[in-house]
Amino acid sequence: MNCLILAAGHGSRLREVSASKPLTPVAGAPLIEHVVRAAAVAGATRFVVATGHEAARVEAFLEGLAARAEVAVDCVRVGDWDRPNGHSVLAGAGLIEGDYLLLMSDHLFDPALARRVLDERAPEAALTLAVDHGWRRDSLDLDDSTKVATEDGKIIRIGKTLDAFDAVDTGVFVATLALAQAIETAIAAGEAGSLSQGVQRLADQRRAAVVDVTGLMWLDVDDPVALAKAEALFA
């Protein structure tokens, strides 16, 4: 299984701690190493990483990690990594044939979570997202979370500002090449080109499915507070 990891952004909310979000250490290992190793346990065998900010450092680290973890890692630099994360998907998907596991370099997760999405994805779906219905817990930064409204196992709406929703986006997807096509369509229509805009296009076509992973561990490490939670979790 191919795996695309988005690792191009600034990581501005962690800048006071680390110059590179993917290389921010958690329990002695960079965030992106935790992501790669968890994905490998879940079944990923080849990795494509979309880089941008601090690209040279991230790519040098990944070269060493590939040798240590005995996995294949290819890096692709995003031309303008100030743009929304859908542009990173476009850059990375160009190196992939077939379905792929899509991950964020700052989202830690239990390998069982990714494995469940791979095992339970709807075969006819263009995209399957792992969603968490336990969003009322104190450990979740709901203001910064991407909300998801679902119905009959499909995404109806997705976005950070939804008023009505029943789940949150864990940042773990199984995607097909239709996702890149949907992002390109959104850009052609004048939208900024975020991942969520592409997902919404597929949702409007009833082609975006969900898998419930409530109760399995995942954590968006986006700021010092979340980083402290991650350290405590691994401790």
C-alpha positions in Angstrom: 0.0 0.0 0.0 1.3 3.4 -1.0 1.2 6.2 1.7 1.2 9.9 1.1 2.3 12.1 4.0 1.7 15.9 3.9 4.7 17.7 5.5 5.0 21.0 3.6 3.4 23.6 5.9 5.0 26.2 8.1 3.9 24.8 11.4 3.7 28.3 12.8 2.0 27.4 16.0 4.9 25.1 17.0 7.6 27.6 15.8 8.5 28.5 19.4 9.4 24.9 20.1 10.7 23.7 16.8 11.7 25.2 13.4 10.2 22.2 11.6 6.9 20.7 12.7 7.6 17.2 11.1 10.9 17.1 13.0 9.5 18.2 16.3 10.5 15.5 18.8 7.9 13.5 20.8 9.3 11.0 23.2 12.7 11.2 21.6 11.6 10.7 17.9 10.4 13.3 15.4 6.7 13.4 14.7 7.1 12.2 11.1 9.0 9.2 12.3 6.1 8.2 14.5 3.7 8.6 11.5 5.9 6.6 9.2 6.4 3.7 11.7 2.7 3.6 12.6 1.7 3.5 8.9 4.2 0.8 8.2 2.7 -1.3 11.0 -0.7 -0.7 9.4 0.5 -2.1 6.1 2.1 0.8 4.2 5.2 -0.3 2.2 6.1 2.8 0.1 6.0 6.4 1.2 5.7 9.6 -0.7 6.3 12.7 1.5 5.3 16.2 0.2 7.8 18.7 1.7 8.1 22.5 1.7 9.2 24.4 4.7 12.6 23.2 5.9 12.5 20.7 3.1 16.2 20.0 3.0 16.3 19.0 6.7 13.1 16.9 6.5 14.3 15.1 3.4 17.7 14.4 4.9 16.0 12.9 8.0 13.7 10.8 5.9 16.6 9.4 3.9 18.1 8.1 7.1 14.8 6.9 8.4 14.1 4.9 5.2 17.4 3.0 5.8 16.7 2.4 9.5 13.1 1.4 9.1 13.7 -0.5 5.8 10.9 1.3 3.9 10.9 3.1 0.6 10.5 6.9 0.9 10.3 9.4 -2.0 10.1 13.1 -1.4 8.4 15.7 -3.6 8.8 19.4 -3.0 5.6 21.5 -3.2 6.2 24.5 -5.5 4.4 27.0 -3.2 3.9 25.5 0.2 2.1 28.6 1.4 -0.9 27.4 -0.5 -3.6 25.2 1.1 -2.7 21.5 1.7 -4.6 20.3 -1.3 -1.7 21.4 -3.4 0.5 19.0 -1.4 -1.9 16.2 -2.3 -1.6 17.2 -6.0 2.2 17.1 -5.8 2.3 13.8 -4.0 -0.5 12.0 -5.9 1.4 12.5 -9.1 4.0 9.9 -7.9 1.4 7.3 -6.9 -0.6 4.8 -8.9 -3.8 3.4 -7.4 -5.2 3.8 -3.9 -3.1 5.2 -1.1 -3.2 5.9 2.6 -3.2 9.7 3.1 -1.7 11.1 6.4 -0.7 14.3 8.0 2.9 14.6 9.4 1.6 16.1 12.7 -1.2 13.6 13.4 -0.2 10.7 15.7 -2.4 7.6 15.6 -2.7 4.0 16.7 -1.7 1.7 13.8 -5.0 -0.1 14.4 -6.8 3.0 13.4 -5.2 3.1 10.0 -5.7 -0.6 9.6 -9.4 -0.3 10.3 -9.8 2.3 7.6 -7.9 0.1 5.1 -10.0 -3.0 6.1 -13.4 -1.4 6.3 -13.3 1.2 3.5 -16.2 1.1 1.0 -14.9 -0.4 -2.2 -17.0 1.9 -4.3 -15.9 5.1 -2.5 -13.5 7.6 -4.1 -12.3 8.4 -0.6 -12.7 7.0 2.9 -12.0 9.1 6.1 -11.5 7.8 9.6 -13.9 9.9 11.8 -14.2 10.2 15.6 -17.7 10.6 17.1 -16.2 11.2 20.6 -15.5 14.9 19.9 -16.9 16.1 23.3 -13.9 14.9 25.2 -11.7 17.5 26.9 -8.5 16.4 25.2 -9.7 17.5 21.8 -9.2 21.1 20.6 -12.6 21.4 18.9 -12.0 24.9 17.7 -9.1 23.7 15.5 -10.6 20.4 14.5 -12.1 19.8 11.1 -15.8 18.9 11.6 -17.7 16.3 9.6 -21.4 15.8 9.1 -22.2 12.2 8.2 -25.2 10.3 7.0 -25.5 6.6 6.2 -21.7 6.1 6.3 -21.0 9.0 3.9 -19.7 12.5 4.4 -22.3 15.2 3.8 -20.3 18.2 4.8 -16.8 18.9 6.0 -15.0 22.0 7.4 -13.7 23.7 10.4 -16.6 26.1 10.8 -19.6 23.7 10.6 -22.3 24.4 13.1 -24.0 21.0 12.7 -21.8 18.0 12.8 -21.5 14.6 14.4 -17.8 13.7 14.1 -14.3 15.1 13.6 -11.7 14.4 11.0 -8.8 12.3 12.4 -6.5 13.1 9.4 -6.3 9.5 8.3 -7.8 8.8 4.8 -7.7 6.1 2.1 -7.8 8.0 -1.1 -8.1 7.2 -4.8 -6.8 9.4 -7.7 -10.3 10.9 -7.7 -9.3 13.1 -4.8 -6.6 14.9 -6.8 -9.1 15.4 -9.6 -11.6 16.8 -7.2 -9.0 19.3 -5.8 -8.1 20.3 -9.3 -11.8 20.9 -10.1 -12.1 23.1 -7.0 -9.1 25.2 -8.0 -10.4 25.6 -11.5 -13.7 26.9 -10.0 -11.8 29.6 -8.1 -11.4 27.9 -4.7 -8.1 27.9 -2.8 -7.5 24.2 -3.2 -7.6 22.8 0.3 -7.9 19.1 1.0 -11.3 19.7 2.6 -12.6 21.4 -0.5 -11.6 18.4 -2.6 -13.3 16.1 -0.1 -16.4 18.2 -0.1 -16.6 17.9 -3.9 -16.5 14.1 -3.6 -19.1 14.3 -0.7 -21.4 16.3 -3.0 -21.2 13.3 -5.4 -21.9 10.8 -2.5 -18.4 9.3 -3.2 -16.8 10.1 0.2 -17.3 7.5 2.9 -16.4 7.3 6.6 -15.2 4.6 8.9 -15.9 5.1 12.7 -12.7 4.9 14.7 -14.1 6.3 18.0 -12.1 5.1 20.9 -8.8 4.5 19.0 -5.9 6.9 19.8 -5.1 9.8 17.5 -3.8 13.3 18.3 -3.3 16.4 16.2 0.0 17.9 17.4 -0.5 21.4 16.3 0.7 23.6 19.2 2.6 23.4 22.5 -0.4 22.3 24.4 -1.0 19.3 22.1 2.7 18.6 22.1 2.6 18.3 25.9 -0.4 15.9 25.6 1.6 13.8 23.1 4.6 13.6 25.5 2.3 12.5 28.3 0.6 9.9 26.1 3.9 8.3 25.1 5.3 8.5 28.6 
